[in-house]
Amino acid sequence: PRLVVANFTLMVDLDGTLVDSEPLKGLALAETCGQYASTVSPAIYAEVMGSDWSTVLAHFFRQAGIHPDPDEFTEQFRHRYLAYLETRLQLTQGAESFLAQASERKIRLALVSSAAPWMVDKILALTGLKDAFEIVISQADVTRHKPNPEAYLLALQRLRTTPMDSIVIEDSTSGLLAAHGAG
């Protein structure tokens, strides 16, 4: 028997959920710290994964003992991260099949990410998932970052659906708190 769920919405996070990009982000951050003559482990990204960018930067700056201009650092990070995305990005095992089955079963799909739009757009283009989602929510669509529920509330509003008709798939505590806060 085939499962067909009418008016059902599946809201999925991007980084760490659909794509294995979190290690790449940690590596690019650590290497950018290296430009300031400081060595930090890429693994420290796990301590702030899912946090807003200013929190991530503050954490890395503190751990590295550096005080660079945040915009300059971000531009250097962006260059490295894009290079890693283009050469090392992989879908999470089973993600492509999962999304195909959801689409086949007429389950509505929404992407809800706290990442900057340039990151989301690049990842969706590289993975061929650009058209897989009915809507895409990114950092530019909200004023408050996860764990604030604003992104999920906006997704519910744009899809004209309810929390009772939705399931969220997340990989971070802040994402889960945001989903819970949205009901």
Buried (B, 14 or more C-beta within 10 A) or exposed (E): EEEEEEEBBBBBBBBBBBBBBBBBBBBBBBBBBBBBEBEBEBEBBBEBBBBBBEEBBBBBBEBBEBEBEEEEBBEBBBEBBBEBBEEEBEBBEEBBEBBEEBBEEEBBBBBBBBBBEBBBBBBBEBBEBEEBBBBBBBBEBBEEBBBBBBBBBBBBEBBEBEBEBBEBBBBBEBBBBBBBBBE
